Amino acid sequence: MIKNIMITGGAGYIGSHIAEILIKKKKKVIIVDNLSTGFRKLINKKAKFYKADIHNKKKNKIYYKKK
């Protein structure tokens, strides 16, 4: 069973709609977005939000596992 679902770009049009659907299905949603084109107001308050750029591996260790 899936416990957490991470959506990159979750503050954009498509990502925010996907997050809404998953939250309605009682899934735990984690959103990662740098807000360069997205909007914070589109993020569901039930989702955990990280303002981050997934291209910057050194700064953003929230979703990279150590090997």
C-alpha positions as CSV (number, residue, x, y, z in Angstrom):
1,M,0.0,0.0,0.0
2,I,1.3,3.5,-0.9
3,K,1.8,5.6,2.2
4,N,3.2,8.9,0.7
5,I,2.9,10.4,-2.7
6,M,5.3,13.2,-3.8
7,I,4.2,15.5,-6.5
8,T,6.7,17.8,-8.1
9,G,5.2,21.0,-9.5
10,G,2.2,20.6,-7.2
11,A,1.6,24.3,-7.1
12,G,0.8,24.4,-10.8
13,Y,-2.5,23.8,-12.6
14,I,-2.0,20.0,-13.3
15,G,-0.1,19.2,-10.1
16,S,-2.6,20.9,-7.9
17,H,-5.5,19.1,-9.5
18,I,-3.8,15.7,-9.1
19,A,-3.1,16.6,-5.4
20,E,-6.8,17.4,-4.8
21,I,-7.8,14.0,-6.3
22,L,-5.3,12.1,-4.2
23,I,-6.2,13.9,-1.0
24,K,-9.9,13.2,-1.6
25,K,-8.8,9.5,-1.8
26,K,-7.3,9.9,1.6
27,K,-3.7,9.7,0.4
28,K,-0.8,11.5,2.1
29,V,0.5,14.1,-0.4
30,I,3.9,15.8,-0.4
31,I,4.3,18.7,-2.8
32,V,7.7,20.0,-4.0
33,D,7.6,23.2,-6.0
34,N,9.9,26.1,-6.4
35,L,6.9,28.4,-7.1
36,S,8.6,29.8,-10.3
37,T,5.4,29.3,-12.3
38,G,3.1,27.9,-9.6
39,F,1.1,29.5,-6.9
40,R,1.0,28.8,-3.1
41,K,-2.7,29.4,-3.1
42,L,-3.2,26.3,-5.3
43,I,-1.6,24.0,-2.7
44,N,-4.1,22.1,-0.5
45,K,-3.6,22.7,3.2
46,K,-3.7,19.0,3.9
47,A,-0.6,18.5,1.8
48,K,2.9,18.8,3.2
49,F,4.7,21.5,1.1
50,Y,8.4,22.0,0.5
51,K,9.5,25.1,-1.5
52,A,12.5,23.6,-3.4
53,D,14.0,23.2,-6.8
54,I,14.5,19.5,-7.6
55,H,17.4,20.4,-9.9
56,N,19.5,21.5,-6.9
57,K,20.5,18.2,-5.3
58,K,23.0,19.8,-2.8
59,K,20.4,22.1,-1.3
60,N,17.4,19.8,-1.3
61,K,18.0,16.6,0.6
62,I,14.3,16.1,1.5
63,Y,13.8,13.5,-1.2
64,Y,17.2,12.1,-1.9
65,K,18.2,9.0,0.0
66,K,21.8,8.5,1.1
67,K,23.4,5.5,-0.5
